[in-house]
Each structure stands twice: as structure tokens, then as C-alpha cells.
Amino acid sequence: MLLEIFLRGFIGAGLASLGFAVLFNVRNYYVWYAAFAGGVGGFVYLICSKMLNMDAAVSNFLGAIALTICAEIMARKLKITVTTILACALIPLVPGGDAYRFMTAFIDGDIYKGLSYALSTFTIAGMICLGTLIVSALTRFFFFTRGKMEKAVSSAKTKTESVKSSIYAKAPKRDKSKSCLDSNSFSNQGKITKQNLTKKQSKNSSDSD
């Protein structure tokens, strides 16, 4: 059971996403990231619908959340737009079978059957859009607030540095020439006092004689 889900979900949806990535001219090795995100979405969808017996709309909702998280992370790591991965990865979840059945039902004249298929199609499509929108909004809010905090911290650092520089600029600077003169005068005074002491000592010695 799990192997079948893996083959149908991850491998099948991954190959479908890979084909659409090549069709949309996604450049370089980004096609493999789109295939991986699509495989994750298909695998989560089949796990929820086949093993957990969830409704198709809820399964598509959770699959869209899973692949959108992968697409957001990989797009920021690769520094590319999220839609490059997301547009290819979402296609395997699109309810194309129900859309085909509701159109054929309307063509055949079975209005009630067509309306039921139309309701199922639009519900699944809306849940896929809702899952994508929730993850995209949360990631943008997270990275936006983090960028704001980083900017606030950097601006606070620059302000403190500017305040420090202004304080140092306003502080009175010591003149080197004056300090040199003061040291020279101090040394000269020391020499004069030494000479006076020697003179006094010589006078005292002469008087004692």
C-alpha cells in the first residue's frame, strides 16, 4: 500500500511536474526542484486520501500546503521566484478529471450530475488556492518581520556609533605642542631647582669652613 502510494504519489506527480517544468522552459537544474515539490504534494495527497480516508478537498488542501512549503524553502535557497517552482508543482493536484466530467455531464444534459461535479471541482480548486495562500502569506510575514527587525538592529547600531563619534568630536582635544612645552618647562624648572640646591650646598660648606 505504502509502496503504491509512493510510486503513484511521489514518482507520478514528480514526473508530471518535471514534464510541465520542461514545457514551461524552466531553466537549468530548477526542473528537478519543481519535480521534487510536486512529488511531495502528490505523496501527501495520497497519504491523506487513501490511508487516512480524508475528503478529497482536505487532502488537496494538505498537499498544497506541503508542496508550497517546499517551494518557498527551495526558492529562497536558490534565490529565484517561488512561482518558478510552484506553477509546475501544483498542476498534478488540479482536479482535471472532475472538470472534464462536469463539462461532459452538462453536454449530455445531465444537469444535476454536472452541478455535483462542478461543486467538487471548484471546492478542490479553492482548497488548493487556500493552502497555497496561507503558506505564502505566513512565509512573507515571517521574512518581512525578520527583515524589519534586522533593519532596526542595524539602524540602532549606526545611531550608537554616530552618537559615540559626536561625543568624541565634541570632547576638547589636547594640544600636543602645549603638552610638549609644558613638559619642557617642567624639566627646565627641575634643572633650575637642582642648580639652586647645589649652590646653597656649596655656600653652606664655605661658611662652615
Short mmCIF file of the C-alpha atoms (twelve columns), coordinates in Angstrom:
data_MODEL
# 
_entry.id   MODEL 
# 
loop_
_atom_site.group_PDB 
_atom_site.id 
_atom_site.type_symbol 
_atom_site.label_atom_id 
_atom_site.label_alt_id 
_atom_site.label_comp_id 
_atom_site.label_asym_id 
_atom_site.label_seq_id 
_atom_site.Cartn_x 
_atom_site.Cartn_y 
_atom_site.Cartn_z 
_atom_site.pdbx_PDB_model_num 
ATOM 1   C CA . MET A 1   0.000   0.000  0.000   1 
ATOM 2   C CA . LEU A 2   2.673   2.469  1.001   1 
ATOM 3   C CA . LEU A 3   4.834   1.497  -1.977  1 
ATOM 4   C CA . GLU A 4   1.894   2.048  -4.310  1 
ATOM 5   C CA . ILE A 5   1.233   5.447  -2.751  1 
ATOM 6   C CA . PHE A 6   4.902   6.348  -3.104  1 
ATOM 7   C CA . LEU A 7   5.003   5.290  -6.754  1 
ATOM 8   C CA . ARG A 8   1.723   6.934  -7.689  1 
ATOM 9   C CA . GLY A 9   2.102   9.975  -5.481  1 
ATOM 10  C CA . PHE A 10  5.736   10.934 -5.315  1 
ATOM 11  C CA . ILE A 11  7.095   9.419  -8.534  1 
ATOM 12  C CA . GLY A 12  3.983   10.020 -10.645 1 
ATOM 13  C CA . ALA A 13  3.351   13.587 -9.513  1 
ATOM 14  C CA . GLY A 14  7.074   14.326 -9.637  1 
ATOM 15  C CA . LEU A 15  7.336   13.174 -13.246 1 
ATOM 16  C CA . ALA A 16  4.247   15.200 -14.165 1 
ATOM 17  C CA . SER A 17  5.736   18.315 -12.543 1 
ATOM 18  C CA . LEU A 18  9.032   17.634 -14.306 1 
ATOM 19  C CA . GLY A 19  7.262   17.461 -17.660 1 
ATOM 20  C CA . PHE A 20  5.451   20.746 -17.101 1 
ATOM 21  C CA . ALA A 21  8.688   22.376 -15.904 1 
ATOM 22  C CA . VAL A 22  10.347  21.388 -19.181 1 
ATOM 23  C CA . LEU A 23  7.267   22.585 -21.078 1 
ATOM 24  C CA . PHE A 24  7.362   25.960 -19.301 1 
ATOM 25  C CA . ASN A 25  11.087  26.340 -20.121 1 
ATOM 26  C CA . VAL A 26  12.261  26.330 -16.513 1 
ATOM 27  C CA . ARG A 27  15.990  26.749 -16.913 1 
ATOM 28  C CA . ASN A 28  18.917  24.693 -15.712 1 
ATOM 29  C CA . TYR A 29  18.505  22.235 -12.874 1 
ATOM 30  C CA . TYR A 30  15.496  24.039 -11.353 1 
ATOM 31  C CA . VAL A 31  13.246  21.480 -13.070 1 
ATOM 32  C CA . TRP A 32  14.326  18.876 -10.529 1 
ATOM 33  C CA . TYR A 33  13.305  21.099 -7.627  1 
ATOM 34  C CA . ALA A 34  9.898   21.599 -9.232  1 
ATOM 35  C CA . ALA A 35  9.614   17.819 -9.667  1 
ATOM 36  C CA . PHE A 36  10.514  17.246 -6.009  1 
ATOM 37  C CA . ALA A 37  7.922   19.759 -4.775  1 
ATOM 38  C CA . GLY A 38  5.256   18.215 -6.999  1 
ATOM 39  C CA . GLY A 39  6.153   14.745 -5.748  1 
ATOM 40  C CA . VAL A 40  5.825   15.868 -2.132  1 
ATOM 41  C CA . GLY A 41  2.394   17.331 -2.826  1 
ATOM 42  C CA . GLY A 42  1.169   14.195 -4.594  1 
ATOM 43  C CA . PHE A 43  2.531   11.933 -1.858  1 
ATOM 44  C CA . VAL A 44  0.840   13.914 0.929   1 
ATOM 45  C CA . TYR A 45  -2.415  13.961 -1.048  1 
ATOM 46  C CA . LEU A 46  -2.474  10.176 -1.480  1 
ATOM 47  C CA . ILE A 47  -1.457  9.556  2.141   1 
ATOM 48  C CA . CYS A 48  -4.396  11.668 3.331   1 
ATOM 49  C CA . SER A 49  -6.948  10.321 0.861   1 
ATOM 50  C CA . LYS A 50  -6.032  6.629  0.694   1 
ATOM 51  C CA . MET A 51  -4.541  5.813  4.101   1 
ATOM 52  C CA . LEU A 52  -6.297  8.355  6.326   1 
ATOM 53  C CA . ASN A 53  -9.569  8.318  4.322   1 
ATOM 54  C CA . MET A 54  -9.884  12.092 4.280   1 
ATOM 55  C CA . ASP A 55  -12.077 14.079 1.931   1 
ATOM 56  C CA . ALA A 56  -10.632 14.988 -1.475  1 
ATOM 57  C CA . ALA A 57  -10.789 18.716 -0.723  1 
ATOM 58  C CA . VAL A 58  -8.971  18.334 2.608   1 
ATOM 59  C CA . SER A 59  -6.376  16.029 1.035   1 
ATOM 60  C CA . ASN A 60  -5.701  18.547 -1.726  1 
ATOM 61  C CA . PHE A 61  -5.521  21.314 0.868   1 
ATOM 62  C CA . LEU A 62  -2.843  19.485 2.875   1 
ATOM 63  C CA . GLY A 63  -0.964  18.505 -0.273  1 
ATOM 64  C CA . ALA A 64  -0.950  22.132 -1.418  1 
ATOM 65  C CA . ILE A 65  0.387   23.222 1.977   1 
ATOM 66  C CA . ALA A 66  3.190   20.636 1.835   1 
ATOM 67  C CA . LEU A 67  4.353   21.470 -1.682  1 
ATOM 68  C CA . THR A 68  4.093   25.233 -1.090  1 
ATOM 69  C CA . ILE A 69  6.338   24.924 1.972   1 
ATOM 70  C CA . CYS A 70  8.881   23.024 -0.144  1 
ATOM 71  C CA . ALA A 71  8.621   25.601 -2.927  1 
ATOM 72  C CA . GLU A 72  9.082   28.549 -0.539  1 
ATOM 73  C CA . ILE A 73  12.141  26.991 1.104   1 
ATOM 74  C CA . MET A 74  13.795  25.948 -2.154  1 
ATOM 75  C CA . ALA A 75  13.063  29.256 -3.875  1 
ATOM 76  C CA . ARG A 76  14.740  31.205 -1.083  1 
ATOM 77  C CA . LYS A 77  17.716  28.863 -1.047  1 
ATOM 78  C CA . LEU A 78  18.105  29.107 -4.826  1 
ATOM 79  C CA . LYS A 79  17.240  32.855 -4.858  1 
ATOM 80  C CA . ILE A 80  14.557  32.506 -7.523  1 
ATOM 81  C CA . THR A 81  10.863  33.369 -7.644  1 
ATOM 82  C CA . VAL A 82  8.504   30.974 -5.900  1 
ATOM 83  C CA . THR A 83  6.211   30.738 -8.929  1 
ATOM 84  C CA . THR A 84  9.014   29.103 -10.923 1 
ATOM 85  C CA . ILE A 85  8.616   26.001 -8.758  1 
ATOM 86  C CA . LEU A 86  5.031   26.443 -7.610  1 
ATOM 87  C CA . ALA A 87  3.399   26.743 -11.040 1 
ATOM 88  C CA . CYS A 88  4.780   23.366 -12.117 1 
ATOM 89  C CA . ALA A 89  4.312   21.580 -8.792  1 
ATOM 90  C CA . LEU A 90  0.628   22.487 -8.377  1 
ATOM 91  C CA . ILE A 91  -0.541  21.044 -11.698 1 
ATOM 92  C CA . PRO A 92  -0.764  17.368 -10.551 1 
ATOM 93  C CA . LEU A 93  -3.206  18.433 -7.816  1 
ATOM 94  C CA . VAL A 94  -5.517  20.297 -10.195 1 
ATOM 95  C CA . PRO A 95  -8.879  18.442 -10.415 1 
ATOM 96  C CA . GLY A 96  -8.836  17.960 -14.158 1 
ATOM 97  C CA . GLY A 97  -10.861 14.738 -14.046 1 
ATOM 98  C CA . ASP A 98  -13.779 16.330 -12.205 1 
ATOM 99  C CA . ALA A 99  -13.662 19.340 -14.522 1 
ATOM 100 C CA . TYR A 100 -13.858 17.046 -17.556 1 
ATOM 101 C CA . ARG A 101 -16.738 15.062 -16.038 1 
ATOM 102 C CA . PHE A 102 -18.813 18.108 -15.153 1 
ATOM 103 C CA . MET A 103 -18.408 19.517 -18.666 1 
ATOM 104 C CA . THR A 104 -19.398 16.226 -20.304 1 
ATOM 105 C CA . ALA A 105 -22.365 15.940 -17.933 1 
ATOM 106 C CA . PHE A 106 -23.602 19.365 -18.995 1 
ATOM 107 C CA . ILE A 107 -23.098 18.453 -22.645 1 
ATOM 108 C CA . ASP A 108 -25.088 15.233 -22.169 1 
ATOM 109 C CA . GLY A 109 -27.885 17.183 -20.486 1 
ATOM 110 C CA . ASP A 110 -27.435 15.703 -17.001 1 
ATOM 111 C CA . ILE A 111 -27.587 18.987 -15.117 1 
ATOM 112 C CA . TYR A 112 -27.683 17.589 -11.575 1 
ATOM 113 C CA . LYS A 113 -24.660 15.390 -12.146 1 
ATOM 114 C CA . GLY A 114 -22.849 18.270 -13.810 1 
ATOM 115 C CA . LEU A 115 -23.597 20.548 -10.861 1 
ATOM 116 C CA . SER A 116 -22.257 17.998 -8.377  1 
ATOM 117 C CA . TYR A 117 -19.050 17.638 -10.371 1 
ATOM 118 C CA . ALA A 118 -18.798 21.414 -10.736 1 
ATOM 119 C CA . LEU A 119 -19.181 21.874 -6.979  1 
ATOM 120 C CA . SER A 120 -16.494 19.262 -6.327  1 
ATOM 121 C CA . THR A 121 -14.154 20.869 -8.875  1 
ATOM 122 C CA . PHE A 122 -14.499 24.383 -7.515  1 
ATOM 123 C CA . THR A 123 -14.228 23.184 -3.907  1 
ATOM 124 C CA . ILE A 124 -10.981 21.325 -4.582  1 
ATOM 125 C CA . ALA A 125 -9.566  24.235 -6.593  1 
ATOM 126 C CA . GLY A 126 -10.497 26.650 -3.812  1 
ATOM 127 C CA . MET A 127 -8.841  24.477 -1.168  1 
ATOM 128 C CA . ILE A 128 -5.664  24.262 -3.251  1 
ATOM 129 C CA . CYS A 129 -5.627  28.051 -3.599  1 
ATOM 130 C CA . LEU A 130 -6.308  28.471 0.121   1 
ATOM 131 C CA . GLY A 131 -3.445  26.189 1.146   1 
ATOM 132 C CA . THR A 132 -1.046  27.980 -1.178  1 
ATOM 133 C CA . LEU A 133 -2.216  31.385 0.020   1 
ATOM 134 C CA . ILE A 134 -1.869  30.546 3.719   1 
ATOM 135 C CA . VAL A 135 1.711   29.291 3.400   1 
ATOM 136 C CA . SER A 136 2.771   32.169 1.137   1 
ATOM 137 C CA . ALA A 137 1.253   34.764 3.470   1 
ATOM 138 C CA . LEU A 138 2.857   33.251 6.565   1 
ATOM 139 C CA . THR A 139 6.304   32.976 4.973   1 
ATOM 140 C CA . ARG A 140 6.179   36.520 3.643   1 
ATOM 141 C CA . PHE A 141 5.045   37.809 7.029   1 
ATOM 142 C CA . PHE A 142 7.850   35.887 8.756   1 
ATOM 143 C CA . PHE A 143 10.591  37.085 6.413   1 
ATOM 144 C CA . PHE A 144 9.158   40.624 6.392   1 
ATOM 145 C CA . THR A 145 9.174   40.885 10.180  1 
ATOM 146 C CA . ARG A 146 12.646  39.358 10.356  1 
ATOM 147 C CA . GLY A 147 13.927  41.878 7.815   1 
ATOM 148 C CA . LYS A 148 12.318  44.702 9.783   1 
ATOM 149 C CA . MET A 149 13.984  43.518 12.987  1 
ATOM 150 C CA . GLU A 150 17.373  43.240 11.286  1 
ATOM 151 C CA . LYS A 151 16.986  46.754 9.877   1 
ATOM 152 C CA . ALA A 152 16.009  48.082 13.303  1 
ATOM 153 C CA . VAL A 153 19.044  46.457 14.930  1 
ATOM 154 C CA . SER A 154 21.410  47.778 12.256  1 
ATOM 155 C CA . SER A 155 19.939  51.294 12.497  1 
ATOM 156 C CA . ALA A 156 20.305  51.214 16.283  1 
ATOM 157 C CA . LYS A 157 23.952  50.204 15.901  1 
ATOM 158 C CA . THR A 158 24.619  53.017 13.436  1 
ATOM 159 C CA . LYS A 159 22.911  55.508 15.752  1 
ATOM 160 C CA . THR A 160 25.023  54.453 18.723  1 
ATOM 161 C CA . GLU A 161 28.173  54.686 16.623  1 
ATOM 162 C CA . SER A 162 27.202  58.163 15.409  1 
ATOM 163 C CA . VAL A 163 26.489  59.270 18.989  1 
ATOM 164 C CA . LYS A 164 29.881  57.971 20.105  1 
ATOM 165 C CA . SER A 165 31.648  59.738 17.254  1 
ATOM 166 C CA . SER A 166 29.825  63.008 18.028  1 
ATOM 167 C CA . ILE A 167 30.796  62.736 21.704  1 
ATOM 168 C CA . TYR A 168 34.420  62.164 20.781  1 
ATOM 169 C CA . ALA A 169 34.271  65.081 18.355  1 
ATOM 170 C CA . LYS A 170 32.846  67.459 20.984  1 
ATOM 171 C CA . ALA A 171 35.405  66.456 23.622  1 
ATOM 172 C CA . PRO A 172 38.272  69.020 23.983  1 
ATOM 173 C CA . LYS A 173 41.331  67.859 22.182  1 
ATOM 174 C CA . ARG A 174 44.666  68.082 23.910  1 
ATOM 175 C CA . ASP A 175 47.220  70.197 22.059  1 
ATOM 176 C CA . LYS A 176 50.431  68.271 21.565  1 
ATOM 177 C CA . SER A 177 52.549  71.405 21.180  1 
ATOM 178 C CA . LYS A 178 51.321  72.770 24.511  1 
ATOM 179 C CA . SER A 179 51.937  69.484 26.216  1 
ATOM 180 C CA . CYS A 180 55.469  69.430 24.830  1 
ATOM 181 C CA . LEU A 181 56.046  72.985 26.063  1 
ATOM 182 C CA . ASP A 182 54.683  72.106 29.480  1 
ATOM 183 C CA . SER A 183 56.971  69.118 29.739  1 
ATOM 184 C CA . ASN A 184 59.966  71.186 28.635  1 
ATOM 185 C CA . SER A 185 59.191  73.944 31.145  1 
ATOM 186 C CA . PHE A 186 58.756  71.370 33.871  1 
ATOM 187 C CA . SER A 187 62.128  69.827 33.053  1 
ATOM 188 C CA . ASN A 188 63.751  73.295 32.976  1 
ATOM 189 C CA . GLN A 189 62.292  74.124 36.372  1 
ATOM 190 C CA . GLY A 190 63.669  70.870 37.696  1 
ATOM 191 C CA . LYS A 191 67.113  71.747 36.401  1 
ATOM 192 C CA . ILE A 192 66.938  75.233 37.972  1 
ATOM 193 C CA . THR A 193 65.949  73.857 41.351  1 
ATOM 194 C CA . LYS A 194 68.806  71.357 41.199  1 
ATOM 195 C CA . GLN A 195 71.263  74.178 40.413  1 
ATOM 196 C CA . ASN A 196 69.932  76.275 43.302  1 
ATOM 197 C CA . LEU A 197 70.313  73.356 45.666  1 
ATOM 198 C CA . THR A 198 73.903  72.768 44.614  1 
ATOM 199 C CA . LYS A 199 74.681  76.487 45.063  1 
ATOM 200 C CA . LYS A 200 73.179  76.511 48.547  1 
ATOM 201 C CA . GLN A 201 75.124  73.417 49.493  1 
ATOM 202 C CA . SER A 202 78.372  74.972 48.251  1 
ATOM 203 C CA . LYS A 203 77.672  78.194 50.222  1 
ATOM 204 C CA . ASN A 204 76.949  76.272 53.370  1 
ATOM 205 C CA . SER A 205 80.170  74.319 53.023  1 
ATOM 206 C CA . SER A 206 82.180  77.540 52.503  1 
ATOM 207 C CA . ASP A 207 80.577  79.199 55.532  1 
ATOM 208 C CA . SER A 208 81.363  76.249 57.690  1 
ATOM 209 C CA . ASP A 209 85.000  76.453 56.651  1 
# 
